[in-house]
């Protein structure tokens, strides 16, 4: 026997590349091409460093309160974490604790099976239809929990609110997590269902629409009961997860509503132009409510285009997985970045 | 059945109070009374907020490299996390994965049993002797892992390096975690044993000696194998745990070695004076290698003194637990804060 026999061995999630260097166009990890609100810069410049000698507020009360106000819920319905991945990891650990399988689509955020494996949670994947659409009825079966990314990743495709509601309603004995990382780019949120379904948890992030991927701020909104259980697990893992600077940054970003809506509007507008440009080049584009597009071409293989673009300093995401191995996921950048992308594609595709 | 039947229900760790308000003297959570290095303030003022739109470096390479250099190990032997609680939580999840019980002292950091309960890890506590000393031979039995805080909390008492080595050596089939949160205040580190014992993990924090409790920076140093397993679990939980600002703060704090050693020296000097003052008042003081003292008085009950001090705005820590329910844990503050503490005690104790 050896100490290694007792070690938990897992195959970790592989995040998208984080290349650095000038001239690189990074359209591979769904970051926002615009900087965060100037209010964030003010927080950094004016932050009293002496505060850092003390532990941060373990309950992130101020940030929780502004989130509660923004989304029209009570602060006991809000949970904050170190990015939505942290919120999701703790939610899987808290809520998916039965022997029955957790359900999620076969094509979705590839971290879900990783969390299941880490915590020993059984799961079944539910195939999306040919158009990568979710069929609510497929989830009407015995399960130990459900997690749906909406809009979905990497497809960008949105399920309607009535489909989401039907899933939540038909599994009252399970917690249903709706992962709304991309909802601000035009989707319809399940937050309107929170008061009606005690088993519904909506998870959000500041990483995309609020340009704060580098700060690690995620949150969940749900019934008081779900949030209390989730907080108990969080306080059994690490009392102080979000540092003092980040808590202040979160409050500042959330409060600058004008900047937020301007940024989101610009990205949606760039997305509409990008759809047109992809179509002109003969690509098929999955309808997107997110800050990225999922595209495929009838004659140019996706892996070939991926490698060609990477060679020219443009990073997009390619998943070598069943059903989607001829697709590229392209984050919406600035208008200039997209112009450069399409110049390269036009030149290559002749 | 209800969705609540499938939820993981735990009794969370209760952190020390975080009172706010002017005039309060906070000696209850072992924070550093001095602010972090001025280099930390410069990082905040000069940080380019645009960087925050991108994900942070998931491997915190720069911080890892300066830590490796500081402690004379390779960067593959360093793991960083969101405070040492995060590092410890992930280490419990990774390394304590057998049916045999994990061992730790009966009197120690009260988060250890909480992590065991959260992850379903069996454990046994091993009684310290009457003087709150650890006896290495007590750990020479079948176990699924060992965790020792050294110096111990809440006692402050240090186990010798030879005792630590004997524990690690006698359990080659288990991972032994030495939690050195307080080692910089005069203790002898087990880092010197790292190259000899592949099953040894040393955990440290920036929260105490580097005055950065508010930033959440912890790290572990161990064999390449242990760090690789730990990283796999971390990357299965959350790819991006430490935000970009905090990574830069950590590098700045670690690099300002003069400020660090000055601060530590001041706290040790204040501690020595505090020991003398407690003794003058008739307290017994457990020998401390930490930034706090564990004290008891033959005639004044600890809970009474705790309440009296709290009423006068001085927060110390009282644990209503077997064997230590007549002790107070008092963090070493500034000389002025300690002067105020002893004035109040002298006045009360006549």
Interface residues (C-beta under 8 A of the other chain):
Chain A: X1 X2 X3 X4 X5 X6 X7 X8 X9 X10 X11 X12 X13 X14 X15 X18 X26 X29 X31 X32 X33 X34 X35 X36 X38 X40 X41 X44 X45 X47 X49 X50 X51 X52 X53 X54 X55 X56 X57 X58 X82 X83 X85 X86 X89 X93 X94 X95 X96 X97 X98 X114 X115 X117 X118 X144 X145 X172 X173 X174 X175 X198 X199 X207 X211 X212 X213 X214 X215 X216 X225 X229 X231 X232 X233 X234 X235 X236 X237 X238 X239 X240 X241 X242 X243 X244 X245 X246 X249
Chain B: X1 X2 X3 X4 X5 X6 X7 X8 X9 X10 X11 X12 X13 X14 X15 X18 X26 X29 X31 X32 X33 X34 X35 X36 X38 X40 X41 X44 X45 X47 X49 X50 X51 X52 X53 X54 X55 X56 X57 X58 X82 X83 X85 X86 X89 X93 X94 X95 X96 X97 X98 X114 X115 X117 X118 X144 X145 X172 X173 X174 X175 X198 X199 X207 X211 X212 X213 X214 X215 X216 X225 X229 X231 X232 X233 X234 X235 X236 X237 X238 X239 X240 X241 X242 X243 X244 X245 X246 X249
